[in-house]
């Protein structure tokens, strides 16, 4: 059930806001589970390919730029009050006729002129292209450093002038605060209200912020606030009931709603939010009344410790799960023979022990979590940032607390849950921007109905890609990296070293410090000083080691002397599970026409290869790699590429399965009267 079932779900690009009924209490797109059928997915994929071909041939975003230039003369001499008067006139047109091409061109021209006057920043033509693509409900693929923050002001302000509440969604609170603060003067010059919603804000502060025309908010925050609204209104709240309630003055629960509905979303780093982070559902939990399950967690870990790997269970790292063998099931029966209660129930017993085995083998300190003030804090594997208010569900968190000797907290009970796929498809209009989308454009099209359009760079890219260097062992790899960094440091070239985990970043620090090199580390342990670290990373001779948090949304300014030395030198120390993340790291170098270089140092002991260990293809390629020579070098590269491609396929399968299970869970809950 969706709050806004009465709202239209057609494209809004050529329709006025009034057609959607601004009095609707909570507009959002209606769920359509049939969209996930194989036929629908095939149709969406075919339509996406045809649409991309048509857009590539006609290039309407290029001709739109000419329309904006033609409209700029009208606003050339405007001052402060003139911007407000012009914005009112443009808003009246947009609200009367909708986001037509002609009205959007005038709006873009006005916003561009206001940005020049207020921020001292004029939108480049490529940013006008990107903004037009976003207004139409597509993903604009713009290279790292092409100014996506400024680009977003074009569709955001245009939609807001048209009367649509806009959510500009970033990947973390740091970017939310930065972008909102930077762009606020521009929006206010146009008479638009703007606010941000961050984790520390109270319910009342959030509620007030969401009343603004444009709201900057992180993906996790907006989803959790939406789930809180669903808990408030309950499972049987139809748009009609909410409307009647509001007409009668509103109940306390209706008055406490946070969002005004899901109108228009612009998702920054869209592939990270809509794809990478879409493997797990978002869950709001409350503490169980049953108290601590420490005894159960300890018993499960004790039993798991008595089982033998391979004989009793197999760890499938590529699938992120553990499976019991038949011998393991029988062994577990024998171990629990004298136990009572839940340990006498076969299915429940196996679930608990498998969860304990997962805690032991699949979740590792300084990779998946940190210990701060005696508490387990989860590290977001895609951004490298700590999530202090998050916990694993179904008792896994408690098992990891026991494993690490921390105080055991209560098991949480699920109050509401939703997947990213299901949530974002509920916006009346969804759009986004990112530097890396083409690898997953099929999934973006089939799941979200989002076409991807590539935007050219404003200046030619000068990035130099060096051939990959692949070594037999991790130790050899780190020594080679140390040699390269020492050589670059001697020439005062700044170096950014990208690692997959906190643990790997600490290993890199140790290796380089043994060489007498001064390094700065940016990982989940230093996330509160990220801005300061990044600001200095482009200085001469600077060596910065960073988890992949440095690859998203943060700028590295180059010192003038550095440009003459070839710019920032980026080193990749290990391939990620998605090649797009590697590309994001490479994009830290050579931004906006600056020089820069990228080089990958890899080894045949990298964690990515553990996921395909002992598979036929892996054994064959390792055999060829051991021969050396040209064939061996080819096999080494192919082995790593195969492991990465397989990880991408497996993660895609997990996301598809999550969407199916999420839909099934929602249908099941609808029969029980529970909240989604």
Secondary structure, 3 states (H helix, E strand, C coil): CCCCCCCCCCCCCCCCHHHHCCCCCCECCCCCHHHHCHHHHHHHHHHHHHHHHHHHHHCHHHHHHHHHHHHHHHHCCCCHHHHHHHHHHHHHHHHHHCCCHHHHHHHHHHHHHHHHHHCCCCCCHHHHHHHHHHHCCCEEECCCCCCHHHHHHHHHHHHHHCCCCEEEEECCHHHHHHHHHHHHHHHHHCCCCEEEECCCCCHHHHHHHCCCCEEEEEHHHHHHHHHHHHHHHCCCCCHHHHHHHHHCCCCHHHHCCCCCECCEEEEECHHHHHCHHHHCCEEEEEECCCCCCHHHHHHHHHHHHCCCECCCEEEEHHHCEEEECHHHHHHHHHHCCCCCHHHHCHHHHHHHHHHHHHHHHCCCECCCEEEECCEEEEECCCCCCEECCCCCCCCHHHHHHHHCCCCCCCCEEEEEEECHHHHHCCCCEEEEEECCCHHHHHHHHHHHCCCEEECCCCCCCEEEECCCEEECCHHHHHHHHHHHHHHHHHCCCCEEEEECCHHHHHHHHHHHHHCCCCCEEECHHHHHHHHHHHHHCCCCCCEEEEEHHHHCCCCCCCCHHHHHCCCEEEEECCCCCCHHHHHHHHCCCCCCCCEEEEEEEEECCCHHHHCCCCCHHHHHHHHHHCCCHHHHHHHHHHHHHHHHHHHHHHHHHHHHHHHHHHHHHHHHHHHHCCCC
